[in-house]
């Protein structure tokens, strides 16, 4: 998959089959659109193009009142789209100036002049251009003028899977990772760097890797203990993870700590990916460290059983 970080980097294609949107999560609903995109391209010996926007438009348009957390960093999204078999990913920097672009200008300057769109595929609720003025009807009207076809994925085609990025975010923020995974069509994951912690876990027999997430906008699931899979250097391990303030040991800041089972490597500074499978319990303040140790042993037993 080719990735372009601006419209100036992309040359017009002979037969471009295009879709556009934020595609946060690349969930099952998005995959319906991508599947149709690839089907059309295959039948016409064309190439698929996905236009996305970064930062997320809501983070730019409403910076003071928006605490939006995203299911993917751009790098994660790009990896998922590569797995889906998209040929070209065009990342358009979203600015207030770009937001002021009319739907007419968007069609002419980007879809026609820069990409050479022959077929445009959009979701049933897709809008584009200044004040979201562009609609399916608007696109159909201009498609004849500019020489491309437009197809809308019907509402029932997407709705029958009952999925949206908002539903997935809500599930994760309540700790319901099983529901989020079902809607995504895969396990929700976070990737971060292992940093030095206070080594309390090691002292009580459950050493943990403290994970620091680079993106401030990446959604972190609800506080609590989880059964997880951990990937490091292309090898996957079982583990249990805690998100929260560690009230039993007087923690003051939220941490993400994972106890990787049957693992003893020094991985400070390394990147690891964590895949959420099940929530085990909420975070609890125990009466003392010994009670915490007993609970952690039960958590490990439960995690191994679930995994």
C-alpha positions as CSV (number, residue, x, y, z in Angstrom):
1,X,0.0,0.0,0.0
2,X,1.3,3.4,-0.9
3,X,0.8,6.2,1.7
4,X,0.7,9.9,0.7
5,X,0.9,12.6,3.3
6,X,-0.7,15.3,1.1
7,X,-2.5,15.7,-2.2
8,X,0.6,17.0,-3.9
9,X,2.3,13.6,-3.5
10,X,-0.3,11.7,-5.5
11,X,-0.4,11.4,-9.3
12,X,-3.7,10.8,-11.1
13,X,-4.5,7.1,-11.5
14,X,-5.8,5.4,-14.7
15,X,-8.9,4.0,-12.9
16,X,-9.2,5.2,-9.3
17,X,-12.0,3.7,-7.1
18,X,-12.2,6.1,-4.2
19,X,-13.8,6.4,-0.7
20,X,-13.4,9.1,1.9
21,X,-13.8,9.4,5.7
22,X,-12.0,9.2,9.1
23,X,-12.4,5.4,9.3
24,X,-11.5,5.4,13.0
25,X,-11.3,1.8,14.1
26,X,-11.6,0.3,10.6
27,X,-14.5,-1.7,12.1
28,X,-16.9,-4.1,10.5
29,X,-19.1,-1.3,9.1
30,X,-16.1,0.3,7.5
31,X,-15.0,-3.1,6.1
32,X,-18.3,-3.3,4.2
33,X,-17.4,-0.2,2.3
34,X,-13.8,-1.4,1.7
35,X,-15.0,-4.7,0.4
36,X,-17.2,-3.0,-2.2
37,X,-14.4,-0.7,-3.1
38,X,-12.1,-3.6,-3.8
39,X,-14.8,-5.5,-5.7
40,X,-15.3,-2.6,-8.1
41,X,-11.6,-2.1,-8.6
42,X,-11.1,-5.8,-9.3
43,X,-13.9,-5.8,-12.0
44,X,-12.5,-2.7,-13.7
45,X,-8.7,-3.4,-13.4
46,X,-8.6,-0.3,-11.2
47,X,-6.9,0.7,-8.0
48,X,-8.4,1.5,-4.6
49,X,-7.8,4.9,-3.0
50,X,-8.9,5.8,0.6
51,X,-8.9,9.5,1.6
52,X,-8.6,10.1,5.3
53,X,-8.0,13.2,7.4
54,X,-5.5,13.7,10.2
55,X,-5.9,15.1,12.8
56,X,-9.5,14.0,13.3
57,X,-11.7,16.9,12.1
58,X,-13.4,17.2,15.5
59,X,-10.1,17.8,17.2
60,X,-9.4,20.8,14.9
61,X,-12.9,22.3,14.7
62,X,-13.7,22.0,18.4
63,X,-10.4,22.0,20.2
64,X,-11.6,23.6,23.5
65,X,-14.7,21.5,24.0
66,X,-13.7,18.2,22.6
67,X,-12.2,15.3,24.6
68,X,-12.5,12.8,21.7
69,X,-10.4,9.7,22.1
70,X,-9.6,7.7,19.0
71,X,-9.6,4.0,18.4
72,X,-6.5,4.2,16.2
73,X,-3.4,6.3,15.8
74,X,-2.7,7.1,12.1
75,X,0.0,4.4,12.0
76,X,-2.4,1.8,13.4
77,X,-5.1,2.9,10.9
78,X,-2.6,2.6,8.1
79,X,-1.6,-0.9,9.2
80,X,-5.2,-2.0,9.3
81,X,-6.0,-0.6,5.9
82,X,-2.9,-2.3,4.5
83,X,-4.3,-5.6,5.9
84,X,-7.6,-4.8,4.2
85,X,-5.8,-4.7,0.8
86,X,-6.2,-1.0,0.0
87,X,-3.8,0.2,-2.7
88,X,-3.4,3.9,-1.9
89,X,-3.9,5.8,1.3
90,X,-4.1,9.6,1.0
91,X,-3.7,11.4,4.3
92,X,-5.0,15.0,4.0
93,X,-3.9,17.3,6.8
94,X,-7.1,18.6,8.3
95,X,-7.0,22.3,9.0
96,X,-9.6,25.0,9.4
97,X,-8.6,26.2,5.9
98,X,-9.3,22.8,4.5
99,X,-12.6,22.7,6.4
100,X,-13.6,25.9,4.5
101,X,-13.2,24.1,1.2
102,X,-16.6,23.9,-0.5
103,X,-17.9,20.5,-1.7
104,X,-17.6,21.8,-5.3
105,X,-14.0,22.6,-4.8
106,X,-13.4,19.3,-3.1
107,X,-14.8,17.4,-6.0
108,X,-12.9,19.4,-8.7
109,X,-9.5,19.8,-7.0
110,X,-9.1,16.5,-5.2
111,X,-11.4,13.9,-6.6
112,X,-11.1,14.8,-10.3
113,X,-7.9,16.8,-10.8
114,X,-5.6,15.1,-8.3
115,X,-6.8,11.5,-8.1
116,X,-8.6,11.0,-11.4
117,X,-11.6,9.3,-9.7
118,X,-13.7,7.0,-11.9
119,X,-15.9,5.6,-9.2
120,X,-16.6,7.0,-5.7
121,X,-18.1,4.7,-3.0
122,X,-19.4,6.3,0.2
123,X,-21.3,5.3,3.3
124,X,-25.0,6.2,3.6
125,X,-24.5,9.1,6.0
126,X,-21.3,10.5,4.5
127,X,-21.0,14.3,4.2
128,X,-18.1,16.4,3.0
129,X,-17.1,20.0,2.2
130,X,-17.7,23.2,4.1
131,X,-20.4,22.8,6.8
132,X,-20.8,19.2,5.6
133,X,-22.8,20.6,2.7
134,X,-21.9,17.7,0.3
135,X,-24.3,14.8,0.2
136,X,-24.9,11.7,-2.0
137,X,-27.4,13.7,-4.0
138,X,-24.9,16.5,-4.5
139,X,-22.3,13.9,-5.6
140,X,-24.7,12.3,-8.1
141,X,-25.5,15.6,-9.6
142,X,-21.8,16.5,-10.1
143,X,-20.7,12.9,-11.1
144,X,-22.1,13.4,-14.6
145,X,-20.4,16.7,-15.0
146,X,-17.0,15.5,-14.0
147,X,-17.1,12.0,-15.5
148,X,-17.2,9.7,-12.6
149,X,-19.8,7.4,-11.1
150,X,-20.9,7.4,-7.4
151,X,-22.3,4.6,-5.3
152,X,-23.7,4.8,-1.9
153,X,-23.6,1.8,0.5
154,X,-27.3,1.5,1.6
155,X,-28.2,2.1,5.2
156,X,-29.3,-1.4,5.7
157,X,-26.0,-2.8,4.4
158,X,-24.1,-1.1,7.2
159,X,-26.8,-1.0,9.9
160,X,-27.3,-4.7,10.0
161,X,-23.9,-5.2,11.6
162,X,-25.0,-2.7,14.3
163,X,-21.6,-1.1,14.5
164,X,-20.2,2.4,14.8
165,X,-17.0,4.0,16.1
166,X,-19.1,5.7,18.8
167,X,-20.5,2.3,20.0
168,X,-17.0,0.9,20.2
169,X,-15.6,3.8,22.1
170,X,-18.5,3.6,24.6
171,X,-17.9,-0.2,25.1
172,X,-14.2,0.3,25.8
173,X,-14.8,3.2,28.2
174,X,-17.1,0.9,30.2
175,X,-14.5,-1.9,30.1
176,X,-16.7,-4.1,27.8
177,X,-13.8,-5.2,25.6
178,X,-15.7,-8.4,24.4
179,X,-18.3,-6.2,22.8
180,X,-15.8,-3.8,21.3
181,X,-13.8,-6.7,19.9
182,X,-17.0,-8.1,18.3
183,X,-17.8,-4.8,16.7
184,X,-14.2,-4.3,15.5
185,X,-13.9,-7.8,14.1
186,X,-10.6,-8.1,16.0
187,X,-9.1,-7.5,19.5
188,X,-8.7,-3.9,20.5
189,X,-5.0,-3.0,21.0
190,X,-2.7,-0.4,22.3
191,X,1.0,0.0,21.5
192,X,3.5,1.7,23.7
193,X,7.0,1.9,25.1
194,X,8.1,0.1,28.2
195,X,9.4,2.6,30.8
196,X,10.8,2.3,34.3
197,X,8.3,2.1,37.1
198,X,8.6,1.8,40.9
199,X,9.2,-1.9,40.7
200,X,6.4,-2.6,43.3
201,X,5.1,-5.5,41.2
202,X,8.5,-7.2,41.3
203,X,8.7,-6.9,45.0
204,X,5.4,-8.7,45.5
205,X,6.1,-11.4,43.0
206,X,4.3,-10.0,40.0
207,X,6.8,-8.0,37.9
208,X,5.1,-5.6,35.4
209,X,6.1,-3.7,32.4
210,X,5.0,-0.1,32.6
211,X,3.7,1.0,29.3
212,X,3.7,4.6,28.1
213,X,1.4,5.5,25.2
214,X,2.8,8.1,22.8
215,X,-0.5,9.5,21.5
216,X,-2.6,11.6,23.9
217,X,-5.7,10.9,21.8
218,X,-5.5,7.1,21.9
219,X,-8.5,5.7,23.8
220,X,-7.5,3.7,26.9
221,X,-10.1,1.2,28.2
222,X,-11.8,1.7,31.6
223,X,-9.7,1.2,34.7
224,X,-9.4,-2.4,35.9
225,X,-7.7,-5.7,35.4
226,X,-7.7,-7.4,32.1
227,X,-6.7,-10.7,30.5
228,X,-4.5,-9.8,27.5
229,X,-2.1,-11.0,24.9
230,X,1.2,-9.2,24.5
231,X,3.4,-9.0,21.4
232,X,7.1,-8.2,21.7
233,X,9.6,-8.8,18.8
234,X,7.0,-10.8,16.8
235,X,6.4,-13.2,19.7
236,X,3.0,-13.3,21.5
237,X,2.7,-14.0,25.2
238,X,-0.3,-14.3,27.6
239,X,-0.6,-11.8,30.5
240,X,-2.7,-9.7,32.8
241,X,-2.9,-5.9,32.7
242,X,-4.0,-3.3,35.2
243,X,-5.1,0.2,34.2
244,X,-5.5,2.6,37.1
245,X,-4.0,4.4,40.1
246,X,-2.9,1.4,42.2
247,X,-4.7,2.7,45.4
248,X,-3.4,-0.2,47.6
249,X,0.2,1.1,47.3
250,X,-0.7,4.8,47.3
251,X,-0.4,5.5,43.6
252,X,-1.1,9.1,42.5
253,X,-1.0,8.8,38.7
254,X,-2.8,6.5,36.3
255,X,-0.5,3.8,34.9
256,X,-0.8,0.9,32.5
257,X,1.1,-2.1,33.8
258,X,1.2,-5.6,32.3
259,X,2.4,-8.8,33.9
260,X,3.6,-11.0,31.1
261,X,3.4,-14.6,32.0
262,X,6.5,-16.8,31.6
263,X,8.6,-13.9,30.6
264,X,11.9,-12.6,32.1
265,X,13.5,-10.4,29.4
266,X,14.8,-6.8,30.0
267,X,12.6,-4.8,27.6
268,X,13.0,-1.3,28.9
269,X,12.7,1.1,26.0
270,X,11.2,-1.5,23.7
271,X,7.8,-1.2,22.1
272,X,5.1,-3.8,22.9
273,X,1.5,-4.2,21.7
274,X,-1.3,-5.3,24.1
275,X,-4.5,-7.0,22.8
276,X,-7.4,-6.8,25.2
277,X,-9.4,-10.1,25.5
278,X,-11.5,-10.0,28.7
279,X,-12.0,-7.7,31.7
280,X,-11.3,-9.6,34.9
281,X,-12.4,-7.1,37.5
282,X,-12.6,-3.4,38.5
283,X,-9.6,-1.8,40.2
284,X,-10.0,-2.1,44.0
285,X,-8.2,-0.7,47.0
286,X,-7.2,-3.7,49.2
287,X,-6.6,-3.6,52.9
288,X,-2.9,-4.4,52.6
289,X,-0.3,-5.7,50.2
290,X,-0.7,-9.3,51.2
291,X,-4.4,-9.2,50.3
292,X,-3.4,-7.7,46.9
293,X,-0.9,-10.5,46.3
294,X,-3.6,-13.1,47.0
295,X,-5.9,-11.3,44.6
296,X,-3.2,-11.1,41.9
297,X,-2.7,-14.8,42.1
298,X,-6.4,-15.3,41.6
299,X,-6.4,-12.8,38.7
300,X,-3.6,-14.8,37.0
301,X,-5.4,-18.0,37.4
302,X,-8.6,-16.5,35.9
303,X,-6.6,-14.8,33.1
304,X,-5.0,-18.1,32.1
305,X,-8.4,-19.8,32.2
306,X,-10.0,-17.2,30.0
307,X,-7.0,-17.1,27.5
